[in-house]
Amino acid sequence: MASVLPKLSLFLAIGFSAGTVLAQPVPAPPPSSPPSPDAAEPTSEGEEVETIPELPPVPFMIPDEILEYFYQNPDGLDICPGVNALPFRLGSFAYPLGPEAELVQLLCYRAAYQGGYNFFRYQETDGEVTVEPLEFSGFEMGARGELVEAQIREIIGELEYQPAEGILSVFTKDRGVGDCGTFVKYEWDGTQFNAIEYRAKSECDGNSIEPQEYPQLYP
C-alpha cells in the first residue's frame, strides 16, 4: 500500500499541473473594423439583405412650416370649403411666385381618378405672413355646350405647373378611363391666373387621345 501512495500523489501532481496549463486563457482575436454604412445587413441566419436607398426629395414639396400655418388657420383662410378635413401634405406644393411670394397648391381631397385643389399666394416678410386665396379667371361649360366665363376657386384634375413660365395646365377627366374631359392652361399675370387656352372633348366614346389634342374652344 505504501508503494501505491507515492504513485498516486505523483499522478495527481502531474494532472493538476497539466490542468493548470490547459486552463490558460486563449487570446481574443483582434476586433474587426466596423461595417461600411452601405454594406448589406446580415440576418439572424447570416444571410445578407440589401439596404433600400433613400428616395430623392420631391421637388417643390410644401415646407412643414407653411403647411403648419394653414393647419392652424383653416377657418380664417377658408381652406377647402365643403371638405371636412385638412389638406394632405403629400400632393401639396409651394412654388416660387415672383421674387418674394410663393404659390401654395393644397390638395383638399383625392377622388377615384383625380384630386381637388385650392391655391393661395403666400408671403412672409419680417416674420409677418400674408395669405391670399386665389381664384382663376376661366370658363365653365354651359348647358348647351357653350363656354361661360367664370371665377373658379377649386381646381379639379391632373395638374402641372411651370414656375418659370407661370403656366398651370389642368386636365380634368369626365370619367376614369380619361377618354373625355377638358384641358385648360392658365397664366399668372402678377395678380391672378387667367385662362389662355381651353380644349374639350365631350364624347366619352372609348377613344382616348392626348388632352392637348382635344378640340380647341378658346381662344
Secondary structure, 3 states (H helix, E strand, C coil): CCCHHHHHHHHHHHHHHHHHHHCCCCCCCCCCCCCCCCCCEECCCCCEECCCCCCCCCCCECCHHHHHHHHHCCCCCCCCCCCCCCCEEEEEEEEEECCCEEEEEEEEEECCCCEEEEEEEEEEECCEEEEEECCEEEEEECCCCCEEEEEECCEEEEEEEECCCCEEEEEEECCCCCCCEEEEEEEECCCCEEEEEEEEECCCCCCCCCHHHCCEEEC
